[in-house]
Amino acid sequence: MAKRRFSANVKRRGIVFRKISAVFFILIFLSAGCKTRTLNGITQIATIDALLAGGYDGYMSLKKLRKYGDFGIGTYDKLDGEMILFEGKFYKVRADGKVYKPSLMETTPFACVTEFVPDKEIIIKTPTDLKLLEQNINIILPENNHFCAFFLRGNFSFIRTRSVPIQKKPYPILQEVTKNQTVFEFFKIRGTLIGFRSPDFTKGVNVPGYHIHFIADDFLRGGHVLDFEITDGVFKIDTIHEWLNIFLPTNSSFFKAANLSYDRQNELQQVESNFRIK
């Protein structure tokens, strides 16, 4: 489909009306003064390749992780649920489909967090699926060598998510774990997507491209996002120019012995896209 840059270009009080692809957006450039940022960057726990290889033992507490941001995604010790950090609060979506409030003493083996200060707000007016959303973000933010954090809150006609069961040692690799994942489908639900777009050069360390989790407004449903269609909503983006911290395990025999030189991108692609509608 040809990309139509503008159906109108009317600037009024910092608002630009655009039509990009098949989606009508109202793009609002937000003032940085809305919130004072104290941490301008990404903080990451371990590497995605370590998680893919079976590094599921948590080693940083949520209490400590919270010092580095109020927004993020990841997982919990032994893969005990999908992590969502939104507006400073942690949520855990287990394989039973329920959402739990974890103790701040719980730990994580992998997470990516930031202090969320949006610089763009987009009003979505027509049905948009995962693929179309990604395409339009790439048009709005063509700077592929920078991170961006984003959330999308609104009314979903449907959303497909997943979670995986808690693991026991000896841990299988993540590709094997996701063969036993639980997939959830929700219809006519209101909620929020929380996600990141990471540059390709983060391969092996973070998830290149898009990584998104979901939490319903009733805080009863959620998970790792596989597919969705949203009918209308508000989308906020925070462009991030710094990778502040990568905390690696210090006392993990698994991490010390793991062969992290192996290219696991095919495994990652299967893990991330499993059960997506093509």
C-alpha positions as CSV (number, residue, x, y, z in Angstrom):
1,M,0.0,0.0,0.0
2,A,1.4,3.4,-0.9
3,K,2.2,5.7,2.0
4,R,0.3,9.0,2.0
5,R,2.3,11.5,3.9
6,F,-0.3,14.1,4.5
7,S,-4.0,14.5,3.9
8,A,-3.8,17.9,5.5
9,N,-1.0,19.8,7.1
10,V,-2.6,22.2,9.5
11,K,-0.6,23.5,12.4
12,R,-2.5,25.0,15.3
13,R,-1.1,25.2,18.8
14,G,1.5,22.5,18.0
15,I,-1.0,20.0,16.5
16,V,-0.4,18.5,13.1
17,F,-3.2,16.5,11.3
18,R,-1.8,13.6,9.3
19,K,-3.0,10.6,7.4
20,I,-0.3,7.9,7.4
21,S,-1.0,4.6,5.5
22,A,-4.6,3.7,6.3
23,V,-4.7,5.2,9.8
24,F,-5.8,8.7,10.7
25,F,-3.6,10.2,13.4
26,I,-3.8,13.5,15.3
27,L,-0.1,14.0,16.2
28,I,0.5,16.2,19.2
29,F,4.0,17.3,20.1
30,L,4.2,17.4,23.8
31,S,6.1,19.9,25.9
32,A,9.0,18.5,27.8
33,G,7.8,20.6,30.8
34,C,4.9,18.3,31.5
35,K,7.1,16.1,33.6
36,T,10.7,16.6,34.9
37,R,12.9,13.7,33.8
38,T,15.6,12.5,36.2
39,L,16.7,9.4,34.3
40,N,17.0,9.8,30.5
41,G,17.6,6.4,29.2
42,I,17.2,2.6,29.2
43,T,18.2,0.4,32.1
44,Q,18.4,-3.3,31.3
45,I,18.7,-6.4,33.5
46,A,20.9,-9.2,31.8
47,T,20.6,-9.9,28.1
48,I,18.0,-11.4,25.9
49,D,20.4,-14.1,24.7
50,A,21.0,-15.2,28.3
51,L,17.2,-15.5,28.8
52,L,16.9,-17.5,25.5
53,A,19.6,-19.8,26.7
54,G,17.8,-20.6,30.0
55,G,19.0,-17.9,32.4
56,Y,15.8,-17.7,34.5
57,D,17.2,-17.1,38.0
58,G,16.2,-13.6,39.2
59,Y,18.9,-11.5,40.8
60,M,17.7,-7.9,41.0
61,S,14.8,-7.0,43.3
62,L,11.8,-5.1,42.0
63,K,12.5,-2.5,44.7
64,K,16.0,-1.8,43.2
65,L,14.7,-2.0,39.6
66,R,12.1,0.6,40.4
67,K,14.9,3.2,41.1
68,Y,15.7,3.1,37.4
69,G,12.3,3.8,35.9
70,D,8.5,3.8,36.2
71,F,7.8,2.1,33.0
72,G,9.0,-1.3,31.5
73,I,8.5,-4.9,30.7
74,G,10.3,-8.2,31.5
75,T,9.8,-11.4,33.4
76,Y,10.1,-12.7,36.9
77,D,12.3,-15.3,38.7
78,K,12.0,-18.7,37.1
79,L,9.8,-17.1,34.3
80,D,7.0,-16.8,36.8
81,G,4.9,-14.5,34.7
82,E,5.1,-11.6,32.3
83,M,6.2,-8.3,33.9
84,I,4.5,-5.0,33.3
85,L,5.8,-1.8,35.0
86,F,3.3,1.0,34.4
87,E,2.9,4.3,36.1
88,G,5.4,3.1,38.8
89,K,3.5,-0.1,39.7
90,F,4.5,-3.7,38.9
91,Y,2.1,-6.3,37.6
92,K,2.6,-10.0,37.0
93,V,0.6,-12.0,34.4
94,R,0.9,-15.7,35.1
95,A,0.2,-18.7,32.9
96,D,-3.2,-19.1,34.7
97,G,-4.2,-15.8,33.0
98,K,-4.6,-13.9,36.2
99,V,-2.8,-10.7,37.1
100,Y,-1.0,-10.4,40.4
101,K,0.7,-7.6,42.4
102,P,4.2,-8.9,43.1
103,S,6.2,-8.1,46.3
104,L,9.0,-5.6,45.7
105,M,11.3,-8.3,47.2
106,E,10.7,-10.5,44.1
107,T,13.4,-10.6,41.6
108,T,13.9,-10.5,37.8
109,P,16.3,-12.2,35.4
110,F,15.5,-9.9,32.5
111,A,13.8,-6.5,32.3
112,C,14.0,-3.3,30.4
113,V,12.8,-0.1,32.1
114,T,12.9,3.7,31.7
115,E,11.4,6.8,33.2
116,F,8.6,7.5,30.7
117,V,8.3,11.1,29.6
118,P,6.5,11.2,26.2
119,D,7.4,13.7,23.5
120,K,4.6,12.8,21.1
121,E,0.9,11.9,21.5
122,I,-1.1,10.4,18.8
123,I,-4.9,10.0,18.6
124,I,-5.9,6.8,16.8
125,K,-9.3,7.2,15.1
126,T,-9.6,4.0,13.0
127,P,-9.0,0.3,13.5
128,T,-5.3,-0.5,13.7
129,D,-3.6,-3.9,14.1
130,L,-0.1,-4.7,15.3
131,K,1.5,-4.7,11.9
132,L,0.0,-1.4,10.9
133,L,0.9,0.2,14.2
134,E,4.6,-0.8,13.8
135,Q,4.6,0.5,10.2
136,N,3.3,3.9,11.2
137,I,5.6,4.2,14.2
138,N,8.5,3.6,11.8
139,I,7.2,6.5,9.7
140,I,6.7,8.9,12.6
141,L,10.0,7.9,14.2
142,P,12.4,7.0,11.4
143,E,15.4,7.2,13.7
144,N,15.9,3.5,13.9
145,N,19.2,3.8,15.8
146,H,17.4,5.2,18.9
147,F,15.2,3.5,21.4
148,C,11.6,4.5,21.9
149,A,9.2,3.5,24.7
150,F,5.5,3.8,24.1
151,F,2.1,3.0,25.5
152,L,-1.2,2.7,23.7
153,R,-4.4,3.0,25.8
154,G,-7.8,2.4,24.3
155,N,-10.6,0.1,23.1
156,F,-9.5,-3.2,21.6
157,S,-11.8,-5.2,19.4
158,F,-9.5,-8.1,20.2
159,I,-6.1,-8.9,21.6
160,R,-4.1,-12.1,21.8
161,T,-1.5,-12.4,24.6
162,R,0.5,-15.2,26.2
163,S,2.3,-16.2,29.3
164,V,4.5,-19.2,30.2
165,P,4.5,-21.5,33.2
166,I,7.0,-21.2,36.0
167,Q,10.1,-23.3,35.3
168,K,12.0,-25.8,37.3
169,K,15.7,-26.8,37.0
170,P,17.3,-27.9,34.8
171,Y,15.8,-25.1,32.8
172,P,15.0,-25.7,29.1
173,I,15.8,-23.0,26.6
174,L,13.1,-20.4,26.1
175,Q,12.2,-21.8,22.6
176,E,11.1,-25.0,24.3
177,V,9.3,-23.2,27.1
178,T,7.1,-21.3,24.7
179,K,5.9,-24.5,23.2
180,N,3.9,-24.9,26.4
181,Q,2.8,-21.3,26.6
182,T,-0.8,-20.4,27.5
183,V,-2.4,-18.1,24.8
184,F,-5.3,-15.8,25.8
185,E,-7.8,-14.1,23.5
186,F,-9.8,-11.1,24.8
187,F,-12.6,-9.3,22.9
188,K,-14.0,-5.8,23.3
189,I,-11.6,-5.0,26.0
190,R,-10.1,-1.7,27.2
191,G,-6.5,-1.6,28.3
192,T,-2.9,-0.5,27.7
193,L,0.0,-1.7,25.6
194,I,3.4,-1.1,27.1
195,G,6.4,-1.6,24.8
196,F,9.7,-0.7,23.4
197,R,11.2,-0.4,19.9
198,S,15.0,-1.2,20.1
199,P,17.6,-0.7,17.4
200,D,19.0,-3.5,15.4
201,F,22.4,-3.1,16.9
202,T,21.1,-4.3,20.3
203,K,20.9,-7.8,18.8
204,G,21.8,-10.4,21.4
205,V,21.5,-7.9,24.2
206,N,17.9,-6.6,23.9
207,V,15.0,-7.5,21.6
208,P,15.6,-5.7,18.2
209,G,12.4,-4.2,16.9
210,Y,9.2,-4.3,18.9
211,H,8.5,-6.0,22.3
212,I,5.1,-5.3,23.8
213,H,3.1,-6.3,26.9
214,F,-0.6,-5.6,27.8
215,I,-2.6,-4.9,30.9
216,A,-6.4,-4.5,31.0
217,D,-8.0,-1.5,32.7
218,D,-9.6,-3.9,35.2
219,F,-6.1,-5.3,36.0
220,L,-7.4,-8.8,35.7
221,R,-6.0,-9.7,32.2
222,G,-2.8,-9.2,30.3
223,G,0.3,-10.8,29.0
224,H,3.0,-10.7,26.2
225,V,1.3,-9.3,23.1
226,L,1.1,-11.5,20.0
227,D,-1.6,-9.6,18.0
228,F,-4.4,-7.1,18.4
229,E,-6.7,-4.7,16.8
230,I,-7.6,-1.4,18.5
231,T,-10.5,0.7,17.3
232,D,-9.6,4.0,19.0
233,G,-7.1,5.1,21.5
234,V,-4.3,7.4,22.7
235,F,-0.7,6.6,21.8
236,K,2.3,8.2,23.6
237,I,5.9,7.9,22.5
238,D,9.1,8.7,24.4
239,T,12.2,8.8,22.1
240,I,15.2,7.7,24.1
241,H,18.8,8.5,23.3
242,E,20.8,6.8,26.1
243,W,21.4,3.2,27.2
244,L,22.2,4.0,30.8
245,N,22.8,0.6,32.4
246,I,23.1,-3.1,31.7
247,F,23.2,-5.1,35.0
248,L,24.7,-8.5,34.6
249,P,24.5,-11.3,37.1
250,T,27.5,-11.4,39.5
251,N,27.0,-14.8,41.2
252,S,25.3,-16.9,38.5
253,S,27.2,-20.0,37.6
254,F,24.9,-20.3,34.6
255,F,25.7,-16.9,33.2
256,K,29.5,-17.4,33.8
257,A,29.4,-20.7,31.8
258,A,26.8,-19.8,29.1
259,N,28.0,-19.6,25.5
260,L,26.5,-16.2,24.5
261,S,28.5,-16.0,21.3
262,Y,25.9,-18.2,19.6
263,D,23.5,-16.4,17.3
264,R,20.0,-16.9,18.7
265,Q,18.0,-14.6,16.4
266,N,16.1,-17.4,14.8
267,E,15.1,-18.6,18.3
268,L,14.1,-15.0,19.3
269,Q,12.0,-14.5,16.2
270,Q,10.1,-17.7,16.9
271,V,9.6,-16.9,20.6
272,E,8.4,-13.4,19.9
273,S,6.2,-14.1,16.9
274,N,4.7,-17.5,18.0
275,F,1.0,-17.7,17.3
276,R,0.8,-14.3,15.6
277,I,-1.7,-14.0,12.9
278,K,0.2,-13.7,9.6
